[in-house]
Amino acid sequence: MDLSYILNELGEDREQYFRAISPPIMQTSNFAFKKVDELRKVFEDEFSTYLYSRGLNPTVDILRQKLAALDEAEDCLVFNSGASAIFASVFSNVQSGDHIVSVRNPYTWAQKMFDNILPRFGISTTYIDGTNIENFERAILPNTRIIYLESPNSWDFVLQDLQAVADLARAENIITICDNSYCTPLYQRPIAMGIDMVLQSATKFIGGHSDVVAGVLSGTRQMMKKIFDNELLNMGNGITPFNAWLLIRGLRTLPVRLERISATTIKVVEYLKNHPQVEEVIFPFDPSFPQYDLARKQMTGACGLLTIVMNAEKMQQIVTFCESLRHILMAVSWGGHESLAIPRCASILPENFDAGNRAHKMIRFYVGLEDPDYLIADFEQAFAKSR
Ligand SMILES: *Cc1c(COP(=O)(O)O)cnc(C)c1O
């Protein structure tokens, strides 16, 4: 399907709402029926029509059609956070006694689910280095139900060979789930590579303006119905109509935003690579990246997030650098209009800082929509203060 068609037309029927260009926010909790027979039908299958906005809602449906088409999936569900999408995708497919294989260091709240919640139900997780397919083969047990992937990882951008993992999992009858937040479906389509379910935090690039928290999960119609009928309706963690409307608005400009950010990211990477106070720049589309060939093979783009290892002997230099940035904000998340920085040492007690440990000297940047020279000047003055 044509990208322009998906973002500008798909799912939108203007005859239903006075030919308004922007679709209405269908701000209603419930929908009225004229016939008992119709009510009976929707009670049997709530995934079939509008009954109550904890389930289906027309504004959310416009968004669902667009997001599923972008993922080349049969269907998708939109949640009130990316963490919700992660939880629903995993929880819906495990039972007591099952085993999960996950890549090492997945997104924080995926890891907390594996470590703190699922063990209470007798579900265990093995973490592996996902850069080598043999590690997956070795970790699979007779009771392995899910392989959980995140490619690229959002700190060090480590990848998995999605096609190879999908082929292995299919042969073993294991469900594959991939967190695709970094790439979005514009730069990587895991379902086309054989992955069963793909998810992303829509808070990031899809929303794009740092004003909404949401998550998307895509897969087969059958799988989405199973999760809708159980986890989504029970936890009530679907997106609200207003937030769905914000995401529809975000989607209109997604390709231009990514194009702009991609161009700026290249300039920022070049600047940082040549800076004496930077030991290393980690970015999947830089030729120095250890999995550069795989990145080029399975991703059609990369932008925004990158990490440096700062050339610092003391933690104070990293602290001074981050606190001296005037325009680049210190904050979690990414994908919005504003550039961001977040130092790893914020998660380390000062007395445990080890300058010999490369990870302790990492600072992750997100490149937003500002002018590249404006950002580089900000880096320059902050580096000067932290010498
Ligand atoms: C932010 C993020 C999530 C979680 O999404 P929320 O919308 O914050 O719940 C999941 N995965 C990755 C890689 C993320 O960056």
The ligand as an ORCA input file, in Angstrom:
! r2SCAN-3c Opt
* xyz 0 1
  C       9.654      4.008     25.586
  C       9.873      2.609     25.177
  C       8.953      1.588     25.493
  C       7.768      1.816     26.389
  O       6.836      2.681     25.859
  P       5.918      3.636     26.764
  O       5.054      4.273     25.742
  O       6.832      4.570     27.480
  O       5.171      2.766     27.729
  C       9.204      0.325     25.009
  N      10.289      0.049     24.275
  C      11.201      0.986     23.967
  C      12.380      0.605     23.150
  C      11.033      2.289     24.404
  O      11.949      3.215     24.117
*
